[in-house]
Amino acid sequence: MSLTEIEPVSRESTAAIIARQLREAIMNGALPPGAQLGETELAAQFQVSRGPLREAMQRLVSEGLLRSERHRGLFVIDLEPADVHDIYTARLAIERSAVLGVLRGDPEQVADRLAEVVQEMTSADETAVTEADLRFHEELVAGSGSKRLQRMARALLVETRMCVSALGRTYVDAEERVTEHKRITEAIRARDEKAALSLLEAHMEDAVRRLAPGLSLYSPPA
């Protein structure tokens, strides 16, 4: 194909817009785990026909965010213990590589950004703490300078947000949460690779144990 044969890029389709909004609703909890999606209600709410709505929902099925039940319809996924284990296994692989990338670059600069986010986590507002928690890990991956690691992390964003939101309810207060992130930041600032990786692994392991009691990152789910 020559450049003259390339067609102009069309604007975002209606189905893509609907998929994006549904994805965001799942991510922020407006559509909680297990919620059923009613075509009639959603078509009326979006003011669209069922065609683009069905296309949008099938996109989310293919992304693993919706599940289809025969004769019942579509539902937001429930994160089972094995799902939590899988999500955090993938996240650890990404963020472990990110830490190594940060330490081979400019860890002081990245640590400064992480410290700012940790400070935001001292907020008394649970939603603000959750947002800061997510942003901490986004900044960590971005600090590696790897576009591919960032793409991989974004692919897990919705499920990560679902996990982090649920995780917040397992803490008595935010102090323990803040401390875990602060220690990772300090290890990165000190260029202590062994400590940074160990603290990150412990942080992910703690999350798995809170969200899926009885499971560990270090053993496969039954």
MDAnalysis code that builds the backbone (N, CA, C; Angstrom):
import MDAnalysis as mda
import numpy as np

u = mda.Universe.empty(666, n_residues=222, atom_resindex=np.repeat(np.arange(222), 3), trajectory=True)
u.add_TopologyAttr("name", ["N", "CA", "C"] * 222)
u.add_TopologyAttr("resid", np.arange(1, 223))
u.add_TopologyAttr("resname", ["MET", "SER", "LEU", "THR", "GLU", "ILE", "GLU", "PRO", "VAL", "SER", "ARG", "GLU", "SER", "THR", "ALA", "ALA", "ILE", "ILE", "ALA", "ARG", "GLN", "LEU", "ARG", "GLU", "ALA", "ILE", "MET", "ASN", "GLY", "ALA", "LEU", "PRO", "PRO", "GLY", "ALA", "GLN", "LEU", "GLY", "GLU", "THR", "GLU", "LEU", "ALA", "ALA", "GLN", "PHE", "GLN", "VAL", "SER", "ARG", "GLY", "PRO", "LEU", "ARG", "GLU", "ALA", "MET", "GLN", "ARG", "LEU", "VAL", "SER", "GLU", "GLY", "LEU", "LEU", "ARG", "SER", "GLU", "ARG", "HIS", "ARG", "GLY", "LEU", "PHE", "VAL", "ILE", "ASP", "LEU", "GLU", "PRO", "ALA", "ASP", "VAL", "HIS", "ASP", "ILE", "TYR", "THR", "ALA", "ARG", "LEU", "ALA", "ILE", "GLU", "ARG", "SER", "ALA", "VAL", "LEU", "GLY", "VAL", "LEU", "ARG", "GLY", "ASP", "PRO", "GLU", "GLN", "VAL", "ALA", "ASP", "ARG", "LEU", "ALA", "GLU", "VAL", "VAL", "GLN", "GLU", "MET", "THR", "SER", "ALA", "ASP", "GLU", "THR", "ALA", "VAL", "THR", "GLU", "ALA", "ASP", "LEU", "ARG", "PHE", "HIS", "GLU", "GLU", "LEU", "VAL", "ALA", "GLY", "SER", "GLY", "SER", "LYS", "ARG", "LEU", "GLN", "ARG", "MET", "ALA", "ARG", "ALA", "LEU", "LEU", "VAL", "GLU", "THR", "ARG", "MET", "CYS", "VAL", "SER", "ALA", "LEU", "GLY", "ARG", "THR", "TYR", "VAL", "ASP", "ALA", "GLU", "GLU", "ARG", "VAL", "THR", "GLU", "HIS", "LYS", "ARG", "ILE", "THR", "GLU", "ALA", "ILE", "ARG", "ALA", "ARG", "ASP", "GLU", "LYS", "ALA", "ALA", "LEU", "SER", "LEU", "LEU", "GLU", "ALA", "HIS", "MET", "GLU", "ASP", "ALA", "VAL", "ARG", "ARG", "LEU", "ALA", "PRO", "GLY", "LEU", "SER", "LEU", "TYR", "SER", "PRO", "PRO", "ALA"])
u.atoms.positions = np.array([
    [0.840, -1.195, 0.000],
    [0.000, 0.000, 0.000],
    [0.876, 1.246, 0.000],
    [0.549, 2.212, -0.872],
    [1.279, 3.469, -0.896],
    [0.594, 4.478, 0.007],
    [1.281, 5.554, 0.345],
    [0.705, 6.581, 1.213],
    [-0.535, 7.200, 0.601],
    [-0.622, 7.243, -0.727],
    [-1.782, 7.859, -1.386],
    [-3.046, 7.023, -1.216],
    [-2.875, 5.751, -0.828],
    [-4.031, 4.870, -0.666],
    [-4.596, 4.896, 0.757],
    [-3.892, 5.547, 1.676],
    [-4.367, 5.597, 3.052],
    [-5.560, 6.530, 3.148],
    [-6.631, 6.050, 3.780],
    [-7.855, 6.838, 3.901],
    [-7.796, 7.721, 5.142],
    [-8.530, 8.850, 5.111],
    [-8.573, 9.719, 6.292],
    [-9.105, 8.966, 7.504],
    [-8.592, 9.312, 8.677],
    [-9.039, 8.669, 9.908],
    [-10.413, 9.212, 10.290],
    [-11.351, 8.320, 10.536],
    [-12.699, 8.757, 10.921],
    [-12.718, 9.120, 12.391],
    [-13.720, 9.895, 12.775],
    [-13.863, 10.278, 14.167],
    [-14.241, 9.058, 15.009],
    [-14.057, 9.175, 16.311],
    [-14.362, 8.066, 17.217],
    [-15.810, 7.621, 17.015],
    [-16.018, 6.326, 16.851],
    [-17.356, 5.801, 16.607],
    [-18.216, 5.882, 17.862],
    [-19.521, 5.807, 17.637],
    [-20.458, 5.828, 18.762],
    [-20.183, 4.656, 19.705],
    [-19.919, 3.486, 19.124],
    [-19.639, 2.305, 19.954],
    [-18.399, 2.514, 20.800],
    [-17.370, 3.146, 20.243],
    [-16.138, 3.391, 20.995],
    [-16.382, 4.350, 22.151],
    [-17.211, 5.377, 21.905],
    [-17.535, 6.352, 22.957],
    [-18.290, 5.675, 24.094],
    [-19.276, 4.835, 23.715],
    [-20.065, 4.120, 24.733],
    [-19.166, 3.172, 25.515],
    [-18.284, 2.444, 24.813],
    [-17.373, 1.502, 25.480],
    [-16.490, 2.239, 26.480],
    [-15.997, 3.406, 26.078],
    [-15.129, 4.181, 26.969],
    [-15.878, 4.616, 28.222],
    [-17.120, 5.060, 28.054],
    [-17.889, 5.518, 29.212],
    [-18.272, 4.354, 30.127],
    [-18.607, 3.207, 29.549],
    [-18.910, 2.033, 30.368],
    [-17.657, 1.565, 31.113],
    [-16.524, 1.616, 30.424],
    [-15.253, 1.225, 31.033],
    [-14.952, 2.105, 32.248],
    [-15.176, 3.399, 32.091],
    [-14.938, 4.341, 33.188],
    [-15.913, 4.098, 34.336],
    [-17.166, 3.748, 34.005],
    [-18.166, 3.473, 35.043],
    [-17.790, 2.239, 35.855],
    [-17.221, 1.227, 35.178],
    [-16.747, 0.032, 35.885],
    [-15.544, 0.386, 36.743],
    [-14.663, 1.211, 36.189],
    [-13.426, 1.564, 36.869],
    [-13.693, 2.360, 38.148],
    [-14.668, 3.289, 38.105],
    [-14.912, 4.130, 39.290],
    [-15.988, 3.575, 40.216],
    [-16.523, 2.397, 39.871],
    [-17.475, 1.752, 40.761],
    [-18.921, 2.119, 40.525],
    [-19.209, 2.991, 39.549],
    [-20.601, 3.328, 39.235],
    [-21.344, 2.084, 38.742],
    [-20.607, 1.208, 38.062],
    [-21.104, -0.123, 37.712],
    [-20.282, -1.112, 38.529],
    [-20.771, -1.537, 39.684],
    [-19.979, -2.385, 40.580],
    [-19.882, -3.823, 40.089],
    [-18.945, -4.593, 40.638],
    [-18.830, -6.009, 40.279],
    [-20.162, -6.724, 40.449],
    [-20.521, -7.523, 39.450],
    [-21.764, -8.280, 39.511],
    [-22.972, -7.548, 38.968],
    [-22.850, -6.256, 38.666],
    [-23.988, -5.482, 38.168],
    [-24.393, -5.971, 36.783],
    [-25.715, -6.060, 36.558],
    [-26.213, -6.471, 35.254],
    [-26.436, -5.240, 34.384],
    [-26.089, -5.350, 33.100],
    [-26.274, -4.242, 32.174],
    [-27.546, -4.483, 31.370],
    [-28.519, -3.603, 31.530],
    [-29.781, -3.721, 30.798],
    [-29.726, -2.930, 29.508],
    [-29.937, -3.597, 28.388],
    [-29.840, -2.925, 27.089],
    [-30.842, -1.780, 26.965],
    [-32.080, -2.030, 27.381],
    [-33.124, -1.020, 27.213],
    [-32.788, 0.246, 27.984],
    [-32.406, 0.075, 29.247],
    [-32.099, 1.233, 30.091],
    [-30.876, 1.991, 29.575],
    [-29.830, 1.240, 29.194],
    [-28.602, 1.898, 28.734],
    [-28.800, 2.591, 27.389],
    [-29.583, 1.958, 26.498],
    [-29.843, 2.581, 25.200],
    [-30.579, 3.903, 25.393],
    [-31.507, 3.922, 26.337],
    [-32.244, 5.154, 26.617],
    [-31.336, 6.194, 27.256],
    [-30.475, 5.739, 28.157],
    [-29.573, 6.666, 28.848],
    [-28.567, 7.289, 27.881],
    [-28.026, 6.475, 26.964],
    [-27.056, 6.977, 25.989],
    [-27.742, 7.645, 24.796],
    [-29.067, 7.410, 24.699],
    [-29.850, 7.933, 23.573],
    [-29.302, 7.431, 22.241],
    [-29.113, 6.104, 22.196],
    [-28.630, 5.458, 20.973],
    [-29.469, 4.213, 20.711],
    [-29.334, 3.673, 19.498],
    [-29.992, 2.406, 19.188],
    [-29.215, 1.266, 19.834],
    [-29.776, 0.086, 19.805],
    [-29.126, -1.052, 20.465],
    [-27.901, -1.560, 19.704],
    [-27.806, -1.234, 18.408],
    [-26.675, -1.703, 17.606],
    [-25.326, -1.268, 18.155],
    [-25.072, 0.045, 18.248],
    [-23.774, 0.480, 18.779],
    [-23.585, 0.124, 20.242],
    [-24.691, 0.045, 21.002],
    [-24.579, -0.336, 22.406],
    [-24.090, -1.775, 22.524],
    [-24.672, -2.657, 21.719],
    [-24.251, -4.061, 21.752],
    [-22.796, -4.206, 21.311],
    [-22.397, -3.429, 20.303],
    [-21.004, -3.468, 19.842],
    [-20.070, -3.024, 20.963],
    [-20.470, -1.968, 21.678],
    [-19.644, -1.464, 22.788],
    [-19.518, -2.507, 23.887],
    [-20.631, -3.148, 24.221],
    [-20.603, -4.132, 25.297],
    [-19.789, -5.355, 24.907],
    [-19.829, -5.734, 23.629],
    [-19.018, -6.867, 23.188],
    [-17.532, -6.544, 23.262],
    [-17.192, -5.271, 23.069],
    [-15.791, -4.869, 23.230],
    [-15.340, -5.127, 24.668],
    [-16.219, -4.811, 25.612],
    [-15.854, -4.990, 27.016],
    [-15.844, -6.468, 27.401],
    [-16.666, -7.267, 26.720],
    [-16.612, -8.719, 26.931],
    [-15.250, -9.235, 26.480],
    [-14.795, -8.763, 25.306],
    [-13.504, -9.224, 24.780],
    [-12.342, -8.739, 25.641],
    [-12.546, -7.610, 26.351],
    [-11.512, -7.088, 27.259],
    [-11.540, -7.781, 28.610],
    [-12.577, -8.614, 28.823],
    [-12.681, -9.338, 30.085],
    [-13.335, -8.559, 31.194],
    [-13.970, -7.426, 30.880],
    [-14.603, -6.601, 31.914],
    [-16.080, -6.941, 32.107],
    [-16.680, -7.557, 31.096],
    [-18.065, -8.028, 31.195],
    [-18.083, -9.523, 30.915],
    [-19.019, -10.211, 31.534],
    [-19.197, -11.640, 31.260],
    [-20.626, -11.863, 30.774],
    [-20.770, -12.800, 29.873],
    [-22.077, -13.104, 29.298],
    [-22.628, -14.382, 29.910],
    [-23.883, -14.328, 30.365],
    [-24.550, -15.515, 30.905],
    [-25.731, -15.858, 30.007],
    [-25.753, -17.060, 29.532],
    [-26.797, -17.518, 28.610],
    [-28.188, -17.300, 29.204],
    [-29.046, -16.684, 28.429],
    [-30.434, -16.400, 28.798],
    [-30.576, -15.380, 29.927],
    [-29.471, -14.801, 30.366],
    [-29.542, -13.815, 31.453],
    [-29.031, -12.449, 31.042],
    [-27.967, -12.407, 30.256],
    [-27.452, -11.124, 29.812],
    [-25.998, -10.908, 30.177],
    [-25.620, -9.637, 30.261],
    [-24.232, -9.264, 30.528],
    [-24.088, -8.681, 31.926],
    [-22.972, -9.032, 32.569],
    [-22.715, -8.592, 33.936],
    [-21.272, -8.092, 34.047],
    [-21.075, -7.123, 34.936],
    [-19.712, -6.687, 35.264],
    [-19.020, -7.853, 35.967],
    [-17.780, -8.102, 35.618],
    [-17.072, -9.241, 36.214],
    [-16.927, -9.092, 37.728],
    [-16.970, -10.221, 38.402],
    [-16.579, -10.289, 39.813],
    [-15.139, -10.779, 39.824],
    [-14.292, -10.108, 40.569],
    [-12.905, -10.548, 40.638],
    [-12.789, -11.673, 41.665],
    [-12.629, -12.884, 41.161],
    [-12.464, -14.046, 42.016],
    [-11.032, -14.060, 42.570],
    [-10.786, -14.826, 43.641],
    [-9.424, -14.897, 44.197],
    [-8.350, -15.195, 43.148],
    [-8.639, -16.099, 42.220],
    [-7.652, -16.426, 41.180],
    [-7.390, -15.220, 40.278],
    [-8.425, -14.392, 40.054],
    [-8.249, -13.183, 39.250],
    [-7.325, -12.200, 39.962],
    [-7.566, -12.027, 41.260],
    [-6.734, -11.122, 42.056],
    [-5.275, -11.584, 41.999],
    [-5.069, -12.875, 42.169],
    [-3.716, -13.444, 42.113],
    [-3.070, -13.146, 40.759],
    [-3.824, -13.334, 39.691],
    [-3.299, -13.129, 38.343],
    [-2.984, -11.653, 38.084],
    [-3.873, -10.768, 38.522],
    [-3.675, -9.328, 38.321],
    [-2.402, -8.865, 39.024],
    [-2.233, -9.287, 40.273],
    [-1.067, -8.828, 41.029],
    [0.224, -9.511, 40.572],
    [0.117, -10.710, 40.043],
    [1.299, -11.352, 39.450],
    [1.776, -10.542, 38.252],
    [0.818, -10.128, 37.414],
    [1.157, -9.323, 36.234],
    [1.677, -7.953, 36.650],
    [1.019, -7.337, 37.623],
    [1.464, -6.021, 38.081],
    [2.870, -6.073, 38.664],
    [3.160, -7.119, 39.421],
    [4.485, -7.232, 40.019],
    [5.554, -7.357, 38.934],
    [5.261, -8.134, 37.901],
    [6.224, -8.287, 36.809],
    [6.498, -6.937, 36.142],
    [5.446, -6.170, 35.907],
    [5.581, -4.855, 35.265],
    [6.333, -3.895, 36.171],
    [5.895, -3.795, 37.429],
    [6.464, -2.783, 38.326],
    [7.859, -3.157, 38.809],
    [8.148, -4.438, 38.869],
    [9.507, -4.843, 39.209],
    [10.468, -4.368, 38.120],
    [10.060, -4.562, 36.866],
    [10.878, -4.086, 35.749],
    [10.976, -2.565, 35.758],
    [9.872, -1.919, 36.154],
    [9.865, -0.453, 36.215],
    [10.861, 0.055, 37.251],
    [10.912, -0.587, 38.406],
    [11.860, -0.181, 39.454],
    [13.295, -0.277, 38.937],
    [13.599, -1.365, 38.250],
    [14.946, -1.527, 37.697],
    [15.255, -0.414, 36.696],
    [14.246, -0.052, 35.886],
    [14.433, 1.020, 34.929],
    [14.646, 2.361, 35.608],
    [13.893, 2.610, 36.671],
    [14.025, 3.861, 37.433],
    [15.429, 3.968, 38.027],
    [15.907, 2.881, 38.613],
    [17.214, 2.905, 39.274],
    [18.365, 3.060, 38.281],
    [18.124, 2.740, 37.035],
    [19.158, 2.908, 36.022],
    [19.043, 4.277, 35.332],
    [18.046, 5.039, 35.739],
    [17.847, 6.364, 35.166],
    [18.124, 7.461, 36.176],
    [17.059, 8.195, 36.545],
    [17.192, 9.305, 37.495],
    [16.281, 9.053, 38.691],
    [16.694, 8.158, 39.604],
    [15.825, 7.786, 40.731],
    [15.468, 8.953, 41.638],
    [16.349, 9.924, 41.757],
    [16.067, 11.075, 42.629],
    [14.844, 11.840, 42.129],
    [14.782, 12.078, 40.841],
    [13.665, 12.809, 40.252],
    [12.363, 12.020, 40.396],
    [12.425, 10.728, 40.131],
    [11.239, 9.881, 40.268],
    [10.796, 9.829, 41.723],
    [11.756, 9.717, 42.647],
    [11.431, 9.681, 44.080],
    [10.734, 10.959, 44.520],
    [11.141, 12.092, 43.952],
    [10.483, 13.365, 44.285],
    [9.007, 13.325, 43.887],
    [8.731, 12.803, 42.695],
    [7.334, 12.724, 42.239],
    [6.544, 11.740, 43.091],
    [7.163, 10.605, 43.427],
    [6.488, 9.608, 44.257],
    [6.197, 10.170, 45.648],
    [7.140, 10.943, 46.192],
    [6.958, 11.527, 47.521],
    [5.783, 12.501, 47.536],
    [5.604, 13.237, 46.455],
    [4.466, 14.160, 46.357],
    [3.147, 13.394, 46.397],
    [3.107, 12.258, 45.706],
    [1.890, 11.447, 45.683],
    [1.636, 10.828, 47.047],
    [2.704, 10.365, 47.711],
    [2.561, 9.794, 49.048],
    [1.967, 10.826, 50.004],
    [2.388, 12.079, 49.867],
    [1.847, 13.138, 50.706],
    [0.342, 13.280, 50.487],
    [-0.106, 13.120, 49.245],
    [-1.536, 13.201, 48.940],
    [-2.307, 12.048, 49.578],
    [-1.626, 10.940, 49.844],
    [-2.291, 9.778, 50.431],
    [-2.628, 9.975, 51.899],
    [-2.133, 11.044, 52.500],
    [-2.453, 11.307, 53.906],
    [-3.829, 11.934, 54.055],
    [-4.520, 12.161, 52.947],
    [-5.865, 12.740, 52.979],
    [-6.817, 11.832, 53.756],
    [-7.790, 12.448, 54.413],
    [-8.775, 11.676, 55.179],
    [-9.852, 11.110, 54.260],
    [-9.896, 11.583, 53.024],
    [-10.920, 11.153, 52.081],
    [-10.483, 9.859, 51.395],
    [-11.279, 8.797, 51.539],
    [-10.916, 7.486, 51.015],
    [-10.755, 7.498, 49.504],
    [-11.637, 8.230, 48.813],
    [-11.534, 8.308, 47.354],
    [-10.217, 8.948, 46.940],
    [-9.819, 10.020, 47.659],
    [-8.561, 10.705, 47.349],
    [-7.369, 9.792, 47.606],
    [-7.440, 8.990, 48.662],
    [-6.353, 8.057, 48.977],
    [-6.221, 7.002, 47.873],
    [-7.367, 6.487, 47.418],
    [-7.360, 5.492, 46.348],
    [-6.779, 6.069, 45.066],
    [-7.175, 7.295, 44.728],
    [-6.659, 7.940, 43.523],
    [-5.144, 8.138, 43.624],
    [-4.687, 8.545, 44.805],
    [-3.249, 8.750, 45.000],
    [-2.494, 7.425, 44.929],
    [-3.088, 6.370, 45.472],
    [-2.480, 5.037, 45.415],
    [-2.264, 4.627, 43.958],
    [-3.293, 4.784, 43.148],
    [-3.185, 4.442, 41.726],
    [-2.137, 5.299, 41.029],
    [-2.130, 6.582, 41.357],
    [-1.199, 7.505, 40.712],
    [0.250, 7.183, 41.086],
    [0.466, 6.712, 42.316],
    [1.807, 6.319, 42.746],
    [2.375, 5.263, 41.804],
    [1.572, 4.249, 41.536],
    [2.050, 3.150, 40.703],
    [2.176, 3.572, 39.235],
    [1.307, 4.484, 38.791],
    [1.432, 5.018, 37.439],
    [2.739, 5.803, 37.298],
    [3.045, 6.616, 38.313],
    [4.285, 7.409, 38.292],
    [5.513, 6.499, 38.323],
    [5.421, 5.413, 39.085],
    [6.535, 4.472, 39.171],
    [6.829, 3.864, 37.802],
    [5.779, 3.414, 37.129],
    [5.968, 2.801, 35.804],
    [6.422, 3.845, 34.787],
    [5.823, 5.030, 34.846],
    [6.214, 6.105, 33.916],
    [7.671, 6.491, 34.121],
    [8.128, 6.438, 35.382],
    [9.502, 6.810, 35.702],
    [10.540, 5.896, 35.097],
    [10.110, 4.709, 34.681],
    [11.044, 3.769, 34.043],
    [11.439, 4.244, 32.652],
    [10.598, 5.095, 32.057],
    [10.861, 5.562, 30.704],
    [10.480, 4.568, 29.622],
    [9.892, 3.438, 30.026],
    [9.524, 2.402, 29.059],
    [8.075, 2.582, 28.607],
    [7.882, 2.859, 27.329],
    [6.531, 3.013, 26.793],
    [5.778, 1.693, 26.818],
    [6.489, 0.613, 26.641],
    [5.833, -0.694, 26.612],
    [5.350, -1.109, 27.996],
    [6.158, -0.838, 29.014],
    [5.691, -1.118, 30.380],
    [4.470, -0.277, 30.702],
    [4.456, 0.968, 30.240],
    [3.303, 1.834, 30.483],
    [2.064, 1.304, 29.768],
    [2.223, 0.810, 28.547],
    [1.083, 0.240, 27.825],
    [0.559, -0.995, 28.542],
    [1.467, -1.825, 29.032],
    [1.052, -3.030, 29.750],
    [0.297, -2.670, 31.020],
    [0.769, -1.644, 31.731],
    [0.103, -1.216, 32.956],
    [-1.279, -0.651, 32.657],
    [-1.396, 0.098, 31.562],
    [-2.701, 0.672, 31.196],
    [-3.703, -0.423, 30.849],
    [-3.220, -1.525, 30.281],
    [-4.109, -2.637, 29.938],
    [-4.749, -3.242, 31.186],
    [-4.087, -3.076, 32.329],
    [-4.600, -3.613, 33.593],
    [-5.303, -2.552, 34.435],
    [-5.455, -1.326, 33.872],
    [-5.899, -0.199, 34.680],
    [-7.252, -0.409, 35.336],
    [-8.245, -0.870, 34.565],
    [-9.594, -1.009, 35.122],
    [-9.607, -2.039, 36.250],
    [-8.992, -3.197, 36.001],
    [-8.963, -4.234, 37.033],
    [-8.121, -3.782, 38.223],
    [-7.055, -3.039, 37.966],
    [-6.235, -2.514, 39.062],
    [-7.055, -1.571, 39.926],
    [-7.819, -0.692, 39.288],
    [-8.648, 0.245, 40.049],
    [-9.691, -0.497, 40.885],
    [-10.280, -1.537, 40.309],
    [-11.263, -2.331, 41.054],
    [-10.615, -2.940, 42.293],
    [-9.403, -3.448, 42.132],
    [-8.689, -4.054, 43.256],
    [-8.320, -3.012, 44.304],
    [-7.773, -1.881, 43.857],
    [-7.319, -0.857, 44.801],
    [-8.491, -0.260, 45.563],
    [-9.630, -0.101, 44.897],
    [-10.823, 0.411, 45.580],
    [-11.262, -0.552, 46.674],
    [-11.270, -1.855, 46.353],
    [-11.643, -2.860, 47.349],
    [-10.596, -2.938, 48.451],
    [-9.349, -2.740, 48.099],
    [-8.251, -2.816, 49.061],
    [-8.388, -1.753, 50.147],
    [-8.838, -0.568, 49.740],
    [-8.967, 0.527, 50.699],
    [-9.872, 0.182, 51.870],
    [-10.837, -0.686, 51.637],
    [-11.790, -1.062, 52.695],
    [-11.193, -2.055, 53.687],
    [-9.990, -2.556, 53.403],
    [-9.380, -3.534, 54.306],
    [-8.457, -2.879, 55.331],
    [-8.182, -1.577, 55.177],
    [-7.307, -0.872, 56.112],
    [-8.132, -0.185, 57.194],
    [-7.659, -0.258, 58.431],
    [-8.321, 0.461, 59.527],
    [-8.179, 1.964, 59.317],
    [-6.981, 2.401, 58.909],
    [-6.748, 3.792, 58.529],
    [-5.709, 3.813, 57.419],
    [-5.454, 5.003, 56.897],
    [-4.562, 5.118, 55.736],
    [-3.085, 5.055, 56.108],
    [-2.746, 5.107, 57.382],
    [-1.352, 5.224, 57.789],
    [-0.500, 4.061, 57.292],
    [-1.000, 2.846, 57.434],
    [-0.234, 1.681, 56.986],
    [-0.016, 1.727, 55.478],
    [-1.044, 2.132, 54.782],
    [-0.980, 2.262, 53.326],
    [0.077, 3.293, 52.925],
    [0.066, 4.418, 53.621],
    [1.033, 5.488, 53.353],
    [2.459, 5.002, 53.612],
    [2.633, 4.300, 54.725],
    [3.962, 3.823, 55.118],
    [4.562, 2.886, 54.076],
    [3.752, 1.969, 53.544],
    [4.248, 1.027, 52.538],
    [4.801, 1.771, 51.325],
    [4.049, 2.760, 50.840],
    [4.475, 3.519, 49.666],
    [5.675, 4.418, 49.981],
    [5.696, 4.945, 51.191],
    [6.806, 5.815, 51.594],
    [8.111, 5.029, 51.629],
    [8.080, 3.796, 52.123],
    [9.294, 2.988, 52.204],
    [9.831, 2.632, 50.815],
    [8.919, 2.355, 49.879],
    [9.351, 2.077, 48.509],
    [10.035, 3.311, 47.928],
    [9.443, 4.477, 48.181],
    [10.006, 5.736, 47.687],
    [11.404, 5.978, 48.255],
    [11.556, 5.746, 49.542],
    [12.847, 5.980, 50.202],
    [13.918, 5.034, 49.668],
    [13.538, 3.786, 49.398],
    [14.508, 2.817, 48.861],
    [14.953, 3.222, 47.456],
    [14.009, 3.734, 46.664],
    [14.361, 4.209, 45.316],
    [15.287, 5.413, 45.417],
    [14.981, 6.337, 46.321],
    [15.825, 7.522, 46.487],
    [17.243, 7.115, 46.916],
    [17.332, 6.077, 47.727],
    [18.639, 5.599, 48.208],
    [19.344, 4.714, 47.183],
    [18.691, 4.483, 46.047],
    [19.237, 3.611, 45.000],
    [19.503, 2.202, 45.517],
    [18.669, 1.770, 46.455],
    [18.831, 0.447, 47.059],
    [17.938, -0.539, 46.308],
    [18.502, -1.164, 45.301],
    [17.729, -2.055, 44.442],
    [17.105, -3.213, 45.228],
    [17.903, -3.850, 46.062],
    [17.411, -5.012, 46.810],
    [16.234, -4.622, 47.695],
    [16.363, -3.514, 48.422],
    [15.282, -3.075, 49.315],
    [14.049, -2.665, 48.525],
    [14.241, -1.930, 47.429],
    [13.107, -1.455, 46.631],
    [12.300, -2.625, 46.078],
    [12.989, -3.625, 45.557],
    [12.293, -4.788, 44.999],
    [11.616, -5.602, 46.093],
    [12.298, -5.760, 47.219],
    [11.740, -6.519, 48.336],
    [10.486, -5.846, 48.886],
    [10.540, -4.527, 49.034],
    [9.388, -3.775, 49.547],
    [8.224, -3.812, 48.562],
    [8.522, -3.723, 47.268],
    [7.466, -3.789, 46.255],
    [6.788, -5.152, 46.283],
    [7.579, -6.215, 46.365],
    [7.021, -7.562, 46.420],
    [6.160, -7.746, 47.664],
    [6.632, -7.237, 48.803],
    [5.864, -7.345, 50.046],
    [4.560, -6.571, 49.942],
    [4.605, -5.417, 49.285],
    [3.425, -4.581, 49.081],
    [2.381, -5.318, 48.254],
    [2.805, -5.955, 47.177],
    [1.883, -6.703, 46.319],
    [1.362, -7.954, 47.025],
    [2.244, -8.618, 47.758],
    [1.846, -9.817, 48.513],
    [0.801, -9.473, 49.563],
    [0.999, -8.355, 50.244],
    [0.039, -7.919, 51.264],
    [-1.331, -7.667, 50.639],
    [-1.342, -7.064, 49.446],
    [-2.610, -6.783, 48.766],
    [-3.337, -8.080, 48.423],
    [-2.601, -9.065, 47.924],
    [-3.223, -10.351, 47.588],
    [-3.813, -11.000, 48.830],
    [-3.073, -10.974, 49.916],
    [-3.552, -11.609, 51.155],
    [-4.787, -10.898, 51.703],
    [-4.876, -9.592, 51.500],
    [-6.048, -8.837, 51.964],
    [-7.275, -9.099, 51.089],
    [-7.047, -9.160, 49.770],
    [-8.166, -9.300, 48.846],
    [-8.561, -10.756, 48.603],
    [-7.619, -11.666, 48.768],
    [-7.889, -13.082, 48.542],
    [-7.241, -13.897, 49.644],
    [-7.801, -13.832, 50.864],
    [-7.238, -14.539, 52.007],
    [-6.953, -16.010, 51.686],
    [-5.771, -16.455, 52.083],
    [-5.391, -17.838, 51.833],
    [-4.516, -18.007, 50.607],
    [-4.456, -16.956, 49.768],
    [-3.608, -17.018, 48.578],
    [-2.321, -16.231, 48.787],
    [-1.318, -16.595, 48.016],
    [-0.039, -15.910, 48.062],
    [0.505, -15.785, 46.644],
    [1.223, -14.700, 46.392],
    [1.880, -14.542, 45.095],
    [2.902, -15.637, 44.843],
    [3.375, -16.240, 45.910],
    [4.469, -17.196, 45.814],
    [3.983, -18.631, 45.635],
    [2.663, -18.801, 45.516],
    [2.112, -20.134, 45.237],
    [0.919, -19.973, 44.309],
    [0.737, -20.883, 43.353],
    [-0.371, -20.758, 42.400],
    [-1.713, -20.992, 43.083],
    [-2.780, -20.311, 42.614],
    [-4.099, -20.552, 43.206],
    [-4.568, -21.965, 42.921],
    [-5.368, -22.508, 43.812],
    [-5.838, -23.888, 43.630],
    [-6.779, -23.975, 42.443],
])
